[in-house]
């Protein structure tokens, strides 16, 4: 069984903040099962965008973990904003979390980078 989206987001943000990273919610999604997207702000002003990994990319057995895939790398703010707006248009119940982190996001399971 998977954690509710709101609990996962809260835990991720607390962990990142404890590491010294700054995190914020750009869009609050559905409490129970909203899709989660993560914007990783890099020191060079660019951003990486992570989204939920398609179910087909991992075992059928549900381990309860959330898996993410890198959707776009080294995006400028001008490239990132339309992607986020498009996602919100498609799924207004999704979560968008922004984490200012120069390092890797070691607290999320990444399928492919």
NORDA-V627149 format. One record per pair of residues at least 4 apart in sequence whose C-alpha atoms are under 8 Angstrom apart, sorted by sequence separation. I is the first residue (numbers start at 1). J is the second residue. D is the distance in whole Angstrom. If there is no record, write none. Layout:
((I & J & D) (I & J & D))
This chain:
((3 & 7 & 6) (4 & 8 & 6) (5 & 9 & 6) (6 & 10 & 6) (7 & 11 & 6) (8 & 12 & 6) (9 & 13 & 6) (10 & 14 & 6) (11 & 15 & 6) (12 & 16 & 6) (13 & 17 & 6) (14 & 18 & 6) (15 & 19 & 6) (16 & 20 & 7) (17 & 21 & 5) (30 & 34 & 4) (41 & 45 & 7) (42 & 46 & 5) (53 & 57 & 7) (54 & 58 & 8) (55 & 59 & 8) (56 & 60 & 8) (75 & 79 & 6) (76 & 80 & 6) (77 & 81 & 6) (78 & 82 & 7) (79 & 83 & 7) (80 & 84 & 6) (81 & 85 & 6) (82 & 86 & 6) (83 & 87 & 6) (84 & 88 & 6) (85 & 89 & 6) (86 & 90 & 6) (87 & 91 & 6) (88 & 92 & 5) (101 & 105 & 8) (3 & 8 & 6) (16 & 21 & 5) (17 & 22 & 6) (29 & 34 & 5) (41 & 46 & 6) (42 & 47 & 6) (55 & 60 & 8) (75 & 80 & 6) (87 & 92 & 8) (88 & 93 & 8) (16 & 22 & 7) (17 & 23 & 7) (29 & 35 & 8) (41 & 47 & 5) (42 & 48 & 8) (88 & 94 & 7) (16 & 23 & 7) (40 & 47 & 5) (41 & 48 & 7) (39 & 47 & 6) (40 & 48 & 5) (39 & 48 & 6) (40 & 49 & 6) (13 & 23 & 6) (39 & 49 & 5) (40 & 50 & 8) (13 & 24 & 7) (38 & 49 & 6) (39 & 50 & 6) (37 & 49 & 7) (38 & 50 & 5) (37 & 50 & 6) (38 & 51 & 6) (37 & 51 & 5) (52 & 66 & 7) (53 & 67 & 6) (36 & 51 & 6) (37 & 52 & 7) (52 & 67 & 6) (53 & 68 & 5) (35 & 51 & 8) (36 & 52 & 6) (52 & 68 & 5) (53 & 69 & 5) (35 & 52 & 7) (51 & 68 & 5) (52 & 69 & 6) (50 & 68 & 6) (51 & 69 & 6) (50 & 69 & 5) (51 & 70 & 7) (50 & 70 & 5) (51 & 71 & 6) (49 & 70 & 6) (50 & 71 & 5) (48 & 70 & 7) (49 & 71 & 5) (50 & 72 & 7) (6 & 29 & 8) (48 & 71 & 8) (49 & 72 & 5) (6 & 30 & 8) (48 & 72 & 6) (49 & 73 & 7) (5 & 30 & 7) (6 & 31 & 5) (48 & 73 & 5) (5 & 31 & 6) (6 & 32 & 7) (47 & 73 & 7) (48 & 74 & 6) (4 & 31 & 7) (5 & 32 & 5) (9 & 36 & 8) (47 & 74 & 5) (48 & 75 & 6) (4 & 32 & 5) (5 & 33 & 5) (46 & 74 & 5) (47 & 75 & 5) (4 & 33 & 6) (5 & 34 & 6) (46 & 75 & 5) (47 & 76 & 6) (5 & 35 & 7) (46 & 76 & 5) (47 & 77 & 7) (5 & 36 & 7) (45 & 76 & 7) (46 & 77 & 7) (45 & 77 & 8) (47 & 80 & 7) (68 & 108 & 7) (70 & 110 & 7) (67 & 108 & 7) (68 & 109 & 6) (69 & 110 & 5) (66 & 108 & 8) (67 & 109 & 5) (68 & 110 & 5) (69 & 111 & 5) (70 & 112 & 7) (66 & 109 & 7) (67 & 110 & 6) (68 & 111 & 6) (69 & 112 & 6) (70 & 113 & 5) (65 & 109 & 8) (67 & 111 & 6) (69 & 113 & 7) (57 & 111 & 8) (37 & 94 & 7) (39 & 96 & 7) (41 & 98 & 7) (35 & 93 & 7) (36 & 94 & 6) (37 & 95 & 6) (38 & 96 & 6) (39 & 97 & 6) (40 & 98 & 6) (41 & 99 & 6) (42 & 100 & 7) (43 & 101 & 8) (53 & 111 & 7) (34 & 93 & 6) (35 & 94 & 5) (36 & 95 & 5) (37 & 96 & 5) (38 & 97 & 5) (39 & 98 & 5) (40 & 99 & 5) (41 & 100 & 5) (42 & 101 & 6) (43 & 102 & 6) (34 & 94 & 5) (35 & 95 & 6) (36 & 96 & 6) (37 & 97 & 6) (38 & 98 & 6) (39 & 99 & 6) (40 & 100 & 6) (41 & 101 & 6) (42 & 102 & 5) (1 & 62 & 7) (2 & 63 & 8) (3 & 64 & 7) (34 & 95 & 6) (36 & 97 & 8) (38 & 99 & 7) (40 & 101 & 6) (41 & 102 & 7) (1 & 63 & 7) (2 & 64 & 4) (1 & 64 & 5) (2 & 65 & 6) (29 & 92 & 7) (30 & 93 & 5) (2 & 66 & 8) (29 & 93 & 4) (30 & 94 & 7) (28 & 93 & 7) (29 & 94 & 4) (30 & 95 & 7) (28 & 94 & 7) (29 & 95 & 4) (27 & 94 & 7) (28 & 95 & 5) (29 & 96 & 8) (27 & 95 & 5) (28 & 96 & 7) (26 & 95 & 8) (27 & 96 & 5) (25 & 95 & 7) (26 & 96 & 5) (27 & 97 & 7) (25 & 96 & 6) (26 & 97 & 6) (25 & 97 & 5) (26 & 98 & 7) (24 & 97 & 6) (25 & 98 & 6) (23 & 97 & 7) (24 & 98 & 5) (23 & 98 & 5) (24 & 99 & 7) (23 & 99 & 4) (22 & 99 & 6) (23 & 100 & 6) (21 & 99 & 7) (22 & 100 & 5) (21 & 100 & 6) (22 & 101 & 7) (21 & 101 & 6) (16 & 99 & 8) (9 & 97 & 8) (15 & 107 & 8) (12 & 107 & 7))
